[in-house]
Amino acid sequence: MKKKVLFITIIAFTLSLISFYRYRKEILTAEATSSAQLQQKTAANKPIISIDKTAIIRFFKQYSSLKKYQSDVTIIYVKRNYKSIWYNRTGLIKFADVLYAKVNLLDEEGLNSHLPYKDKFDRIFDKNSADKPSQTDTEIMLSTVYVFYAQKVFHGMDTKKIQETGWFIPRNNISYANLLDSLLVNPELLSRNENLVFNQYYKLRDVLKKYRQIEKEGGWNQIDSISEAQELKPNDSSKIIGQIRHWLTINGDLKRDSKLNVYDDEMMAAILNFKKRNGFKANYPITYRHIRQMNIPAEERIKIIMINMERCRWIDPKLAKANEYIIINIPSFKLIYKKNGKKELESNVFLGQIITETVVFSANMSSIVFSPYWNIPKSIVESELKIQIERDKNYLAKNNIEWNNGNPRQKPGINNSLGLVKFVFPNSNNIYLHDTPARNLFDMEYRTFSHGCINLEKAKELAFLLLKDDPDWPIDRINNAMKGVKETTCILKHKIPIHIGYFTAWVNDSGEICFYNDIYLRDDHLAELLFSETP
């Protein structure tokens, strides 16, 4: 019996010992697993690249030519709590390659900009390079190059510089940190982003590519000149006509070059299109002025396109997305009124002379004044009116001018200098859009005749359209108000944005490039700023 009890005791002890060791093994295994998981979690939370304020300061001290971008780069990292942007567990993210490719194609964006330390940037993507920047420097350099690219392509020159060119249209403010968030999600926005850039920019970019190809293929030959008194007319035949035909083909006004030296019907249609694209009167005679325009080389056209791409960078794209707005392009002498995305009116205008240039700015039209008084500005009183009065004591009476509180003003009437309607958009430049009795001036191609205000050929038509949906102003009431008897003011129920711009190259709704005379000689000044700009 004792042996049996002893045997059972031994068996029980053995089982207990086995259970103890099994339990101990499970505890150790669990502890090891927990420790490994903790290490993995710690590794996952550890930054891939160590970035801090000190590293950024050190980087820009080393790469001093990029220091102008330090503030924007720092803002980006502060927003991201100094976490890496350009690295993941396998190395550089794909967007880094996208950015590198775009920086190497800056000329396609109409830019001649040079990236400082480009050789070091190239080494980042050179698999065979043994002298790559450190990962920390690579990280900060990519962020810096991103800001460099976004600033050049999406924002353009700083505001102070563009105002030096006489441009005062409000521009879009860019958050490089927020833009980067969007690009990381959708890298295609780096190539085209119409929420950030005025869509005319992309149209000009397409045309730039076309003209660069034309230049690559040799451009076009100079057309023989003709005298100022000479004209080429339909059915004329000459070697020069063959040269013009070839030019029209290269520039897209003709679909094919028949090689004929005869000014035939096919060429007549092409000439009309050429004149439309270049701001000339739509008629058939070809003069020395038209040939002079054709002889502007492709290289110069490319430069003009690049200059106007820069101007597009200054425009907030939301301006052209408004339900209703008016835009006036000074070099084209045209006004366009758009509503709900549709062009409702296009009209000729004439503008300020060289010494009294029409200002480039934006405002909001708030009222329309029918049969207005013209309160003659002091500058005109001093420079013109006093001289006229000295020459003719009856000048005021002859021109329907009276004194009002010591100041001269012209009374309403068909000969009033403001015509029969004035469109008011309050501004510090004292510029109005108005009708004019000088209708013959619209027949001129080069229309700089005013003291700065914008004289509109289709003023009455614009008034009808602006008040079309206002039941208080039916057509009969507008007509009566425009009889030139009594000044009557209509307060618009909603303000209408009006933008006065300056574009010497513009792609029209048909996709054709239009070139206009640089009437205020602003292109050269902008070119000097644009092409000599430091990184």
Buried (B, 14 or more C-beta within 10 A) or exposed (E): EEEEEEEEEEEEEEEEEEEEEEEEEEEEEEEEEEEEEEEEEEEEEEEBBEBEEEBBEBBBEEBEEBEBBBEBBBBBBEBBEBEBBBBEEEEBBEBBEBBBEBBBEBEBBBBEBEBBBEEBBBBBBEEEEEEBBEBBBBBBBBBBBBBBBBBBBBBBBEBEBBEEBBBBBBBBEBEBBEBBEBBEEEBEBBBEBEEBBBBBBBBBBEBBEEBBEBBEEEBBEEBEEBEEEEBBEBEBEBEBBBBBBBBBBBBBBBEEEEEEBBBBEBBBBBBBBBBBBBBBEEEBBBBBEBBEBBBBEBEEBBBBBBBBBBBBBBBBBEBBEEEBBBBBBBBBBBBBBBBEEEEBBEBBBBBBBEEBBBBBBBBBBBBBBBBBBBEBBEEBEEEEBEEEBEEEEEBBEEBBBEEEEEEBBBBBBEBBBBBBBBBBBEBEBEBBBBBBBEEEBBEEEEBBBBBBBBBBBBBBBBBBBBBEEBEEBEEEBBBEBBBBEEBBEBEBEEBBBBBBBBBBBBBEEEEBBBBBBBBBEBBEBBBEBBBEBEB
